[in-house]
Amino acid sequence: MRLQFQNRYFNEMGRTASHLYIRPHPLLQPYVAHYTITMAGGEARTDTLALVPDASGCLIFGPTSNGLQGTVYGATTQTVVVNNDLDVNPLRLFVEFLPGGLGLFLCAVPAELTDLRPALSDVDRGLEREVAEAYERAEDLDAWVCLVEQLLLRRLPADGLPAPLCAAMAHGRGAGGQLTVAHLAALAGYSERQVNRMFRDHVGVSAKTFLRLVRINGAIQRMQRREVALTMLAQEAGFYDQSHFIREFKAVCGVTPRQYLEGMSGFYNEALKF
């Protein structure tokens, strides 16, 4: 396969020296944020990279000496530290799901994958085999992404995610996570227990955890843009006070907001998911 991406299908969303971001098919967009292809190029600014948790999931595919292999990242609730090894393993394809999307395409229960990173062969050997076959058939990276997308479209359930869950997630995002579970349940027309069950069954985390991660991710994006002082950000993000903000931020990211700002190059935040 030629390691070239020519944007033949006009689905490129953006690129850097080492990353390509590719828009999914319209039918997949409620569940897949984008595809990412990493290739050799650019320089790693740090030896490791801390992935900010986002209640989503991801599939990662890359060639090895034993053929193409896949890894599953379940929904994350805490920061995951990975090696920044683009210079060693440059080619990878990431299928970056939105919250609730991963479980629609795998033979697995989302809650059983939360904060885990199993080999795809241990979760869904059939999908790994199909993606590997697509890799062998593809003439270039455009074709590989297209073939993987066809696999996902064939696996997409006709009914998708439950409408009340989609509405609850939309309300939570729209409010920047500044809702109680009781308020979210009232908006969805369900009890708190039913809403939490829907989130755990399809997203892999509770409704409270989802709202917490939406709020932290929103705060991080504002911090990255240097929009407001940390003292004001805590208030605008709906925290009781600065101490509450620091406590919640550290529980999710492992560092304080100020420490995050000082070492921001060592973190990766997925802006396209929130």
MIDOSE-1310 file (N, C-alpha, C; in nm, 2 decimals, decimal comma, always signed):
residues 274
mrlq	+0,08/-0,12/+0,00/+0,00/+0,00/+0,00/+0,09/+0,13/+0,00; +0,05/+0,22/-0,08/+0,12/+0,35/-0,08/+0,08/+0,43/+0,04; +0,18/+0,48/+0,11/+0,15/+0,56/+0,23/+0,12/+0,70/+0,19; +0,02/+0,72/+0,11/-0,02/+0,85/+0,06/-0,17/+0,87/+0,09
fqnr	-0,20/+1,00/+0,12/-0,35/+1,03/+0,14/-0,37/+1,15/+0,04; -0,45/+1,13/-0,06/-0,47/+1,23/-0,16/-0,61/+1,31/-0,15; -0,69/+1,27/-0,05/-0,82/+1,34/-0,03/-0,91/+1,32/-0,15; -0,90/+1,20/-0,21/-0,99/+1,17/-0,32/-1,14/+1,18/-0,30
yfne	-1,18/+1,16/-0,17/-1,32/+1,16/-0,14/-1,36/+1,29/-0,07; -1,27/+1,39/-0,07/-1,30/+1,52/-0,01/-1,34/+1,52/+0,13; -1,28/+1,43/+0,21/-1,32/+1,41/+0,35/-1,21/+1,45/+0,45; -1,11/+1,52/+0,40/-1,00/+1,57/+0,49/-1,05/+1,68/+0,57
mgrt	-1,03/+1,68/+0,71/-1,07/+1,78/+0,80/-0,96/+1,88/+0,83; -0,84/+1,83/+0,82/-0,72/+1,91/+0,86/-0,60/+1,82/+0,87; -0,48/+1,88/+0,88/-0,36/+1,80/+0,90/-0,25/+1,88/+0,97; -0,16/+1,81/+1,03/-0,03/+1,86/+1,08/+0,08/+1,79/+1,01
ashl	+0,20/+1,81/+1,06/+0,32/+1,75/+1,01/+0,31/+1,60/+1,02; +0,24/+1,55/+1,12/+0,23/+1,40/+1,14/+0,09/+1,35/+1,15; -0,01/+1,43/+1,15/-0,15/+1,38/+1,17/-0,24/+1,42/+1,06; -0,33/+1,33/+1,01/-0,43/+1,36/+0,92/-0,57/+1,34/+0,99
yirp	-0,66/+1,43/+0,98/-0,79/+1,42/+1,04/-0,90/+1,41/+0,93; -0,98/+1,30/+0,93/-1,06/+1,26/+0,82/-1,21/+1,25/+0,87; -1,30/+1,32/+0,79/-1,44/+1,32/+0,83/-1,51/+1,19/+0,80; -1,59/+1,14/+0,89/-1,66/+1,01/+0,86/-1,78/+1,03/+0,77
hpll	-1,84/+0,92/+0,72/-1,96/+0,92/+0,64/-2,07/+0,99/+0,72; -2,16/+1,06/+0,66/-2,27/+1,12/+0,73/-2,35/+1,03/+0,82; -2,37/+0,91/+0,78/-2,45/+0,81/+0,87/-2,37/+0,77/+0,99; -2,24/+0,79/+0,99/-2,15/+0,76/+1,11/-2,13/+0,88/+1,20
qpyv	-2,15/+1,00/+1,15/-2,11/+1,12/+1,22/-2,18/+1,13/+1,36; -2,30/+1,07/+1,39/-2,35/+1,08/+1,52/-2,27/+0,99/+1,62; -2,18/+0,90/+1,57/-2,11/+0,80/+1,65/-1,96/+0,81/+1,64; -1,91/+0,86/+1,53/-1,77/+0,87/+1,50/-1,73/+1,01/+1,49
ahyt	-1,63/+1,06/+1,57/-1,59/+1,20/+1,56/-1,51/+1,22/+1,44; -1,41/+1,13/+1,41/-1,33/+1,14/+1,30/-1,23/+1,02/+1,29; -1,16/+1,01/+1,18/-1,05/+0,92/+1,17/-0,92/+1,00/+1,18; -0,82/+0,94/+1,24/-0,69/+1,01/+1,24/-0,59/+0,91/+1,19
itma	-0,50/+0,96/+1,10/-0,39/+0,88/+1,05/-0,27/+0,95/+1,10; -0,18/+0,88/+1,17/-0,05/+0,93/+1,21/+0,06/+0,87/+1,12; +0,15/+0,96/+1,08/+0,26/+0,92/+0,99/+0,39/+0,98/+1,04; +0,50/+0,94/+0,99/+0,63/+1,00/+1,02/+0,63/+1,15/+0,98
ggea	+0,68/+1,23/+1,06/+0,69/+1,37/+1,03/+0,68/+1,46/+1,15; +0,74/+1,57/+1,16/+0,73/+1,65/+1,28/+0,82/+1,60/+1,38; +0,82/+1,66/+1,50/+0,90/+1,61/+1,61/+0,81/+1,60/+1,73; +0,83/+1,49/+1,81/+0,76/+1,47/+1,94/+0,82/+1,57/+2,04
rtdt	+0,73/+1,65/+2,10/+0,78/+1,75/+2,20/+0,80/+1,69/+2,33; +0,74/+1,57/+2,36/+0,76/+1,50/+2,49/+0,78/+1,35/+2,46; +0,83/+1,28/+2,55/+0,85/+1,14/+2,54/+0,72/+1,06/+2,57; +0,63/+1,12/+2,65/+0,50/+1,07/+2,67/+0,39/+1,17/+2,65
lalv	+0,27/+1,12/+2,64/+0,16/+1,21/+2,61/+0,05/+1,16/+2,70; -0,01/+1,26/+2,77/-0,13/+1,23/+2,86/-0,26/+1,26/+2,79; -0,34/+1,16/+2,77/-0,47/+1,17/+2,70/-0,58/+1,21/+2,80; -0,64/+1,33/+2,77/-0,74/+1,38/+2,86/-0,87/+1,29/+2,85
pdas	-0,92/+1,24/+2,95/-1,04/+1,15/+2,94/-1,16/+1,22/+2,89; -1,24/+1,15/+2,80/-1,35/+1,22/+2,74/-1,48/+1,13/+2,73; -1,48/+1,02/+2,80/-1,60/+0,93/+2,81/-1,63/+0,87/+2,67; -1,53/+0,87/+2,58/-1,55/+0,81/+2,45/-1,47/+0,68/+2,44
gcli	-1,44/+0,64/+2,32/-1,36/+0,52/+2,30/-1,29/+0,54/+2,17; -1,20/+0,44/+2,14/-1,12/+0,45/+2,02/-1,07/+0,31/+1,98; -1,06/+0,30/+1,85/-0,99/+0,18/+1,79/-0,86/+0,22/+1,72; -0,75/+0,15/+1,75/-0,62/+0,19/+1,69/-0,57/+0,07/+1,61
fgpt	-0,53/+0,10/+1,49/-0,47/-0,01/+1,40/-0,34/+0,03/+1,35; -0,24/-0,06/+1,36/-0,11/-0,04/+1,31/-0,04/-0,16/+1,27; +0,05/-0,16/+1,16/+0,12/-0,27/+1,12/+0,23/-0,31/+1,22; +0,25/-0,44/+1,24/+0,35/-0,49/+1,32/+0,42/-0,61/+1,25
sngl	+0,52/-0,67/+1,31/+0,59/-0,78/+1,24/+0,50/-0,90/+1,23; +0,39/-0,90/+1,30/+0,30/-1,01/+1,30/+0,17/-0,97/+1,22; +0,18/-0,87/+1,14/+0,06/-0,82/+1,06/-0,01/-0,71/+1,13; -0,11/-0,66/+1,07/-0,19/-0,55/+1,13/-0,26/-0,59/+1,26
qgtv	-0,24/-0,51/+1,36/-0,30/-0,54/+1,49/-0,38/-0,42/+1,54; -0,49/-0,45/+1,62/-0,57/-0,35/+1,67/-0,58/-0,34/+1,82; -0,60/-0,23/+1,87/-0,62/-0,21/+2,02/-0,75/-0,13/+2,04; -0,82/-0,17/+2,15/-0,94/-0,10/+2,19/-0,91/-0,01/+2,31
ygat	-0,95/+0,11/+2,30/-0,95/+0,20/+2,41/-1,10/+0,22/+2,46; -1,13/+0,17/+2,57/-1,27/+0,19/+2,62/-1,29/+0,33/+2,66; -1,41/+0,37/+2,70/-1,44/+0,50/+2,75/-1,34/+0,53/+2,87; -1,28/+0,65/+2,87/-1,19/+0,68/+2,97/-1,25/+0,78/+3,07
tqtv	-1,21/+0,76/+3,20/-1,26/+0,85/+3,31/-1,14/+0,92/+3,38; -1,02/+0,87/+3,35/-0,90/+0,93/+3,41/-0,79/+0,94/+3,30; -0,70/+1,03/+3,32/-0,59/+1,05/+3,23/-0,51/+0,92/+3,20; -0,49/+0,90/+3,07/-0,40/+0,78/+3,03/-0,27/+0,83/+2,97
vvnn	-0,16/+0,78/+3,02/-0,03/+0,82/+2,97/+0,02/+0,72/+2,87; +0,06/+0,76/+2,75/+0,11/+0,67/+2,65/+0,24/+0,72/+2,60; +0,32/+0,63/+2,54/+0,45/+0,67/+2,48/+0,42/+0,75/+2,35; +0,50/+0,86/+2,34/+0,49/+0,95/+2,22/+0,59/+0,89/+2,12
dldv	+0,55/+0,79/+2,05/+0,65/+0,71/+1,97/+0,63/+0,72/+1,82; +0,59/+0,83/+1,77/+0,57/+0,85/+1,63/+0,70/+0,81/+1,55; +0,81/+0,84/+1,60/+0,94/+0,81/+1,53/+0,96/+0,66/+1,52; +0,90/+0,58/+1,61/+0,92/+0,43/+1,61/+0,81/+0,36/+1,53
nplr	+0,69/+0,40/+1,56/+0,57/+0,34/+1,50/+0,49/+0,45/+1,43; +0,53/+0,50/+1,32/+0,47/+0,62/+1,26/+0,32/+0,60/+1,21; +0,30/+0,48/+1,14/+0,17/+0,46/+1,08/+0,07/+0,40/+1,17; -0,04/+0,47/+1,20/-0,15/+0,42/+1,27/-0,28/+0,48/+1,22
lfve	-0,39/+0,40/+1,23/-0,52/+0,45/+1,19/-0,60/+0,45/+1,32; -0,66/+0,57/+1,36/-0,74/+0,58/+1,48/-0,89/+0,60/+1,43; -0,98/+0,52/+1,49/-1,12/+0,55/+1,47/-1,17/+0,61/+1,61; -1,19/+0,74/+1,60/-1,22/+0,81/+1,73/-1,37/+0,83/+1,74
flpg	-1,43/+0,76/+1,84/-1,57/+0,76/+1,86/-1,62/+0,87/+1,94; -1,74/+0,91/+1,93/-1,81/+1,00/+2,02/-1,86/+0,92/+2,14; -1,89/+0,98/+2,25/-1,95/+0,90/+2,36/-2,07/+0,81/+2,32; -2,06/+0,68/+2,35/-2,17/+0,59/+2,32/-2,15/+0,52/+2,18
glgl	-2,05/+0,57/+2,10/-2,03/+0,51/+1,97/-1,96/+0,38/+1,97; -1,86/+0,36/+2,05/-1,78/+0,24/+2,04/-1,86/+0,11/+2,05; -1,95/+0,11/+2,15/-2,03/-0,02/+2,17/-2,12/-0,06/+2,06; -2,15/+0,03/+1,97/-2,24/+0,00/+1,86/-2,17/-0,09/+1,76
flca	-2,04/-0,09/+1,75/-1,96/-0,16/+1,65/-1,88/-0,28/+1,69; -1,88/-0,30/+1,82/-1,80/-0,41/+1,88/-1,89/-0,52/+1,94; -1,84/-0,64/+1,94/-1,90/-0,75/+2,01/-1,86/-0,75/+2,16; -1,90/-0,64/+2,23/-1,85/-0,62/+2,37/-1,95/-0,53/+2,44
vpae	-1,95/-0,53/+2,57/-2,03/-0,44/+2,65/-1,95/-0,32/+2,69; -1,99/-0,20/+2,66/-1,91/-0,08/+2,68/-1,86/-0,07/+2,83; -1,94/-0,10/+2,92/-1,90/-0,09/+3,06/-1,79/-0,18/+3,10; -1,77/-0,29/+3,03/-1,66/-0,38/+3,06/-1,53/-0,34/+3,00
ltdl	-1,53/-0,23/+2,92/-1,41/-0,18/+2,85/-1,37/-0,05/+2,91; -1,45/+0,01/+3,00/-1,41/+0,14/+3,06/-1,28/+0,14/+3,13; -1,19/+0,24/+3,09/-1,06/+0,26/+3,14/-0,97/+0,14/+3,11; -1,00/+0,05/+3,01/-0,91/-0,06/+2,97/-0,87/-0,04/+2,83
rpal	-0,76/-0,11/+2,79/-0,70/-0,10/+2,66/-0,66/-0,24/+2,61; -0,76/-0,33/+2,59/-0,73/-0,47/+2,55/-0,70/-0,47/+2,40; -0,63/-0,58/+2,36/-0,61/-0,61/+2,22/-0,75/-0,63/+2,15; -0,76/-0,58/+2,03/-0,89/-0,60/+1,96/-0,92/-0,75/+1,94
sdvd	-0,81/-0,83/+1,92/-0,83/-0,97/+1,90/-0,89/-1,04/+2,02; -0,88/-0,98/+2,14/-0,95/-1,04/+2,25/-1,09/-1,00/+2,27; -1,13/-0,90/+2,19/-1,26/-0,84/+2,21/-1,35/-0,87/+2,09; -1,29/-0,86/+1,97/-1,37/-0,88/+1,84/-1,27/-0,92/+1,73
rgle	-1,23/-1,05/+1,73/-1,13/-1,09/+1,64/-1,18/-1,08/+1,49; -1,31/-1,09/+1,47/-1,36/-1,07/+1,33/-1,33/-0,93/+1,28; -1,36/-0,83/+1,36/-1,33/-0,69/+1,31/-1,18/-0,67/+1,28; -1,10/-0,72/+1,37/-0,95/-0,70/+1,34/-0,91/-0,77/+1,21
reva	-0,97/-0,89/+1,19/-0,93/-0,96/+1,06/-0,98/-0,88/+0,94; -1,10/-0,83/+0,95/-1,16/-0,76/+0,84/-1,08/-0,63/+0,81; -1,04/-0,56/+0,91/-0,96/-0,44/+0,89/-0,82/-0,47/+0,83; -0,76/-0,58/+0,88/-0,63/-0,63/+0,83/-0,64/-0,66/+0,68
eaye	-0,75/-0,73/+0,64/-0,78/-0,76/+0,50/-0,79/-0,64/+0,42; -0,86/-0,54/+0,47/-0,88/-0,41/+0,40/-0,74/-0,34/+0,38; -0,66/-0,35/+0,48/-0,52/-0,29/+0,47/-0,44/-0,36/+0,36; -0,46/-0,49/+0,35/-0,38/-0,56/+0,24/-0,44/-0,53/+0,10
raed	-0,57/-0,50/+0,09/-0,63/-0,48/-0,04/-0,61/-0,33/-0,08; -0,60/-0,24/+0,01/-0,60/-0,10/-0,02/-0,48/-0,06/-0,10; -0,50/+0,03/-0,20/-0,39/+0,08/-0,28/-0,32/+0,20/-0,21; -0,39/+0,27/-0,13/-0,33/+0,38/-0,06/-0,42/+0,41/+0,06
ldaw	-0,39/+0,52/+0,14/-0,45/+0,55/+0,27/-0,60/+0,59/+0,24; -0,63/+0,66/+0,13/-0,76/+0,70/+0,10/-0,85/+0,57/+0,09; -0,80/+0,47/+0,02/-0,88/+0,35/+0,00/-0,89/+0,27/+0,13; -0,79/+0,27/+0,22/-0,80/+0,20/+0,34/-0,90/+0,26/+0,43
vclv	-0,90/+0,39/+0,45/-1,01/+0,45/+0,53/-1,15/+0,42/+0,47; -1,16/+0,43/+0,34/-1,29/+0,40/+0,28/-1,33/+0,26/+0,31; -1,24/+0,16/+0,30/-1,28/+0,02/+0,32/-1,32/+0,00/+0,47; -1,24/+0,06/+0,56/-1,28/+0,05/+0,70/-1,41/+0,11/+0,73
eqll	-1,44/+0,22/+0,67/-1,57/+0,29/+0,68/-1,68/+0,20/+0,64; -1,66/+0,13/+0,53/-1,76/+0,03/+0,48/-1,79/-0,08/+0,58; -1,69/-0,12/+0,65/-1,70/-0,22/+0,75/-1,79/-0,17/+0,87; -1,76/-0,04/+0,91/-1,84/+0,02/+1,01/-1,99/+0,04/+0,97
lrrl	-2,01/+0,08/+0,85/-2,15/+0,10/+0,80/-2,22/-0,03/+0,80; -2,16/-0,14/+0,77/-2,23/-0,27/+0,77/-2,26/-0,31/+0,91; -2,18/-0,27/+1,01/-2,21/-0,31/+1,15/-2,30/-0,21/+1,22; -2,33/-0,10/+1,16/-2,41/+0,00/+1,23/-2,56/-0,05/+1,25
padg	-2,60/-0,06/+1,37/-2,74/-0,10/+1,40/-2,84/+0,00/+1,34; -2,95/-0,05/+1,29/-3,05/+0,03/+1,23/-3,11/+0,14/+1,33; -3,12/+0,10/+1,46/-3,18/+0,19/+1,55/-3,07/+0,28/+1,63; -2,94/+0,26/+1,61/-2,84/+0,34/+1,67/-2,85/+0,34/+1,82
lpap	-2,83/+0,46/+1,88/-2,84/+0,48/+2,02/-2,98/+0,52/+2,06; -3,02/+0,49/+2,18/-3,16/+0,53/+2,22/-3,17/+0,68/+2,21; -3,29/+0,72/+2,16/-3,31/+0,87/+2,15/-3,30/+0,94/+2,28; -3,36/+0,89/+2,39/-3,35/+0,96/+2,52/-3,20/+0,98/+2,56
lcaa	-3,12/+0,88/+2,53/-2,97/+0,90/+2,57/-2,91/+1,01/+2,48; -2,94/+1,01/+2,35/-2,88/+1,11/+2,27/-2,93/+1,25/+2,31; -3,05/+1,26/+2,35/-3,10/+1,39/+2,40/-3,04/+1,43/+2,53; -3,02/+1,34/+2,62/-2,95/+1,37/+2,75/-2,81/+1,41/+2,72
mahg	-2,73/+1,34/+2,63/-2,60/+1,38/+2,60/-2,59/+1,52/+2,54; -2,69/+1,55/+2,45/-2,69/+1,68/+2,39/-2,72/+1,79/+2,49; -2,81/+1,77/+2,58/-2,84/+1,86/+2,69/-2,72/+1,89/+2,77; -2,65/+1,78/+2,81/-2,53/+1,79/+2,89/-2,42/+1,87/+2,82
rgag	-2,40/+1,84/+2,70/-2,30/+1,92/+2,62/-2,34/+2,06/+2,61; -2,46/+2,09/+2,58/-2,51/+2,22/+2,56/-2,50/+2,31/+2,68; -2,51/+2,24/+2,80/-2,50/+2,32/+2,92/-2,35/+2,32/+2,98; -2,26/+2,26/+2,90/-2,12/+2,26/+2,94/-2,10/+2,17/+3,06
gqlt	-2,19/+2,07/+3,08/-2,18/+1,98/+3,19/-2,24/+2,03/+3,32; -2,29/+2,16/+3,31/-2,34/+2,22/+3,44/-2,49/+2,19/+3,46; -2,51/+2,06/+3,47/-2,65/+2,01/+3,51/-2,63/+1,90/+3,61; -2,73/+1,88/+3,69/-2,74/+1,77/+3,78/-2,80/+1,65/+3,71
vahl	-2,77/+1,53/+3,76/-2,83/+1,41/+3,70/-2,99/+1,42/+3,71; -3,04/+1,48/+3,82/-3,18/+1,49/+3,83/-3,24/+1,58/+3,72; -3,17/+1,69/+3,69/-3,21/+1,78/+3,59/-3,21/+1,71/+3,45; -3,10/+1,64/+3,43/-3,08/+1,57/+3,30/-3,19/+1,46/+3,29
aala	-3,23/+1,40/+3,39/-3,33/+1,30/+3,39/-3,47/+1,36/+3,36; -3,49/+1,47/+3,42/-3,62/+1,55/+3,39/-3,63/+1,59/+3,25; -3,52/+1,64/+3,19/-3,52/+1,68/+3,05/-3,54/+1,56/+2,96; -3,49/+1,44/+3,00/-3,50/+1,32/+2,91/-3,64/+1,25/+2,94
gyse	-3,71/+1,29/+3,04/-3,84/+1,23/+3,08/-3,82/+1,09/+3,14; -3,71/+1,06/+3,21/-3,68/+0,94/+3,27/-3,64/+0,96/+3,42; -3,64/+0,85/+3,49/-3,59/+0,86/+3,63/-3,44/+0,87/+3,63; -3,38/+0,91/+3,74/-3,23/+0,92/+3,75/-3,18/+0,78/+3,73
rqvn	-3,24/+0,68/+3,79/-3,19/+0,54/+3,78/-3,19/+0,50/+3,63; -3,30/+0,53/+3,56/-3,30/+0,49/+3,42/-3,20/+0,56/+3,33; -3,18/+0,69/+3,36/-3,08/+0,76/+3,29/-2,94/+0,71/+3,31; -2,91/+0,68/+3,44/-2,78/+0,62/+3,47/-2,76/+0,49/+3,41
rmfr	-2,86/+0,41/+3,40/-2,85/+0,28/+3,34/-2,82/+0,29/+3,19; -2,89/+0,39/+3,12/-2,87/+0,41/+2,98/-2,72/+0,45/+2,96; -2,67/+0,54/+3,04/-2,53/+0,58/+3,02/-2,44/+0,47/+3,04; -2,46/+0,39/+3,15/-2,37/+0,28/+3,17/-2,37/+0,17/+3,06
dhvg	-2,49/+0,14/+3,02/-2,51/+0,04/+2,91/-2,45/+0,08/+2,78; -2,46/+0,21/+2,74/-2,42/+0,25/+2,61/-2,29/+0,33/+2,60; -2,26/+0,41/+2,71/-2,14/+0,49/+2,71/-2,03/+0,42/+2,79; -2,07/+0,35/+2,90/-1,98/+0,29/+2,98/-1,94/+0,36/+3,11
vsak	-2,01/+0,48/+3,13/-1,99/+0,56/+3,25/-2,12/+0,61/+3,30; -2,13/+0,65/+3,42/-2,25/+0,71/+3,48/-2,28/+0,84/+3,42; -2,41/+0,89/+3,43/-2,44/+1,02/+3,38/-2,36/+1,13/+3,46; -2,34/+1,11/+3,59/-2,26/+1,21/+3,66/-2,12/+1,22/+3,61
tflr	-2,06/+1,10/+3,58/-1,92/+1,10/+3,53/-1,92/+1,17/+3,39; -2,02/+1,14/+3,31/-2,02/+1,21/+3,18/-2,03/+1,36/+3,19; -2,12/+1,41/+3,28/-2,13/+1,55/+3,30/-2,00/+1,61/+3,35; -1,93/+1,54/+3,44/-1,81/+1,59/+3,50/-1,70/+1,60/+3,39
lvri	-1,69/+1,50/+3,30/-1,59/+1,51/+3,19/-1,62/+1,62/+3,09; -1,75/+1,64/+3,06/-1,79/+1,75/+2,97/-1,74/+1,88/+3,03; -1,76/+1,90/+3,16/-1,72/+2,02/+3,22/-1,57/+2,04/+3,22; -1,50/+1,94/+3,26/-1,35/+1,95/+3,26/-1,29/+1,97/+3,12
ngai	-1,35/+1,90/+3,02/-1,30/+1,92/+2,88/-1,33/+2,06/+2,83; -1,44/+2,11/+2,87/-1,47/+2,25/+2,83/-1,38/+2,35/+2,89; -1,35/+2,33/+3,02/-1,25/+2,41/+3,09/-1,11/+2,41/+3,03; -1,07/+2,29/+2,99/-0,94/+2,27/+2,93/-0,93/+2,34/+2,80
qrmq	-1,04/+2,33/+2,72/-1,03/+2,40/+2,59/-1,02/+2,55/+2,61; -1,09/+2,61/+2,71/-1,08/+2,75/+2,73/-0,94/+2,79/+2,79; -0,88/+2,70/+2,87/-0,75/+2,72/+2,92/-0,65/+2,72/+2,80; -0,67/+2,63/+2,71/-0,57/+2,62/+2,59/-0,58/+2,75/+2,51
rrev	-0,70/+2,81/+2,50/-0,71/+2,94/+2,43/-0,68/+3,06/+2,51; -0,64/+3,04/+2,64/-0,61/+3,15/+2,73/-0,72/+3,25/+2,73; -0,84/+3,21/+2,74/-0,96/+3,30/+2,73/-0,98/+3,38/+2,86; -0,95/+3,31/+2,97/-0,99/+3,37/+3,10/-0,89/+3,33/+3,21
altm	-0,88/+3,41/+3,31/-0,79/+3,37/+3,43/-0,85/+3,25/+3,50; -0,77/+3,17/+3,56/-0,81/+3,04/+3,62/-0,92/+3,07/+3,73; -0,90/+3,18/+3,80/-1,00/+3,22/+3,91/-1,14/+3,24/+3,85; -1,14/+3,31/+3,74/-1,27/+3,33/+3,67/-1,33/+3,21/+3,61
laqe	-1,23/+3,13/+3,55/-1,28/+3,01/+3,48/-1,35/+2,91/+3,58; -1,30/+2,90/+3,70/-1,37/+2,81/+3,80/-1,52/+2,85/+3,81; -1,54/+2,98/+3,83/-1,68/+3,03/+3,85/-1,76/+3,01/+3,72; -1,70/+3,04/+3,61/-1,78/+3,03/+3,48/-1,81/+2,89/+3,44
agfy	-1,73/+2,79/+3,49/-1,75/+2,65/+3,46/-1,84/+2,59/+3,56; -1,89/+2,67/+3,65/-1,99/+2,62/+3,75/-1,94/+2,55/+3,87; -1,82/+2,57/+3,90/-1,76/+2,51/+4,03/-1,79/+2,60/+4,14; -1,80/+2,54/+4,26/-1,84/+2,62/+4,38/-1,74/+2,73/+4,41
dqsh	-1,61/+2,69/+4,40/-1,50/+2,79/+4,42/-1,38/+2,73/+4,36; -1,27/+2,81/+4,37/-1,14/+2,76/+4,31/-1,09/+2,63/+4,36; -1,11/+2,61/+4,49/-1,07/+2,48/+4,55/-1,15/+2,36/+4,49; -1,28/+2,38/+4,47/-1,36/+2,28/+4,41/-1,31/+2,25/+4,27
fire	-1,28/+2,35/+4,19/-1,23/+2,33/+4,05/-1,10/+2,26/+4,05; -1,00/+2,30/+4,14/-0,87/+2,23/+4,15/-0,89/+2,08/+4,18; -0,98/+2,06/+4,28/-1,00/+1,92/+4,33/-1,06/+1,83/+4,21; -1,16/+1,88/+4,15/-1,22/+1,81/+4,04/-1,12/+1,79/+3,92
fkav	-1,05/+1,89/+3,89/-0,95/+1,89/+3,77/-0,85/+1,78/+3,80; -0,79/+1,78/+3,92/-0,69/+1,69/+3,96/-0,74/+1,55/+3,96; -0,86/+1,53/+4,00/-0,92/+1,39/+4,01/-0,93/+1,33/+3,87; -0,95/+1,42/+3,77/-0,97/+1,37/+3,63/-0,83/+1,36/+3,56
cgvt	-0,76/+1,47/+3,57/-0,63/+1,49/+3,49/-0,51/+1,45/+3,56; -0,51/+1,43/+3,69/-0,39/+1,39/+3,77/-0,30/+1,51/+3,81; -0,33/+1,63/+3,76/-0,25/+1,75/+3,79/-0,35/+1,86/+3,82; -0,30/+1,97/+3,88/-0,38/+2,09/+3,90/-0,40/+2,17/+3,77
prqy	-0,50/+2,26/+3,76/-0,51/+2,34/+3,64/-0,38/+2,42/+3,61; -0,31/+2,47/+3,71/-0,19/+2,54/+3,68/-0,08/+2,45/+3,63; -0,07/+2,33/+3,69/+0,03/+2,24/+3,64/+0,00/+2,20/+3,50; -0,13/+2,18/+3,47/-0,16/+2,15/+3,33/-0,12/+2,26/+3,23
legm	-0,14/+2,39/+3,27/-0,10/+2,50/+3,18/+0,06/+2,50/+3,17; +0,13/+2,47/+3,27/+0,27/+2,47/+3,26/+0,33/+2,36/+3,18; +0,26/+2,25/+3,17/+0,30/+2,13/+3,09/+0,21/+2,09/+2,98; +0,14/+2,19/+2,92/+0,04/+2,16/+2,83/+0,08/+2,08/+2,71
sgfy	+0,21/+2,09/+2,66/+0,25/+2,02/+2,55/+0,26/+1,87/+2,57; +0,25/+1,83/+2,70/+0,25/+1,69/+2,73/+0,11/+1,63/+2,74; +0,01/+1,70/+2,70/-0,13/+1,66/+2,71/-0,19/+1,66/+2,57; -0,29/+1,57/+2,55/-0,36/+1,57/+2,43/-0,51/+1,57/+2,46
neal	-0,58/+1,68/+2,42/-0,72/+1,70/+2,44/-0,79/+1,69/+2,31; -0,90/+1,61/+2,31/-0,97/+1,58/+2,18/-1,09/+1,68/+2,17; -1,05/+1,80/+2,11/-1,15/+1,91/+2,09/-1,27/+1,87/+2,01; -1,26/+1,77/+1,92/-1,37/+1,74/+1,83/-1,48/+1,65/+1,89
kf	-1,45/+1,61/+2,02/-1,55/+1,53/+2,08/-1,65/+1,60/+2,17; -1,61/+1,72/+2,21/-1,70/+1,80/+2,30/-1,72/+1,94/+2,23
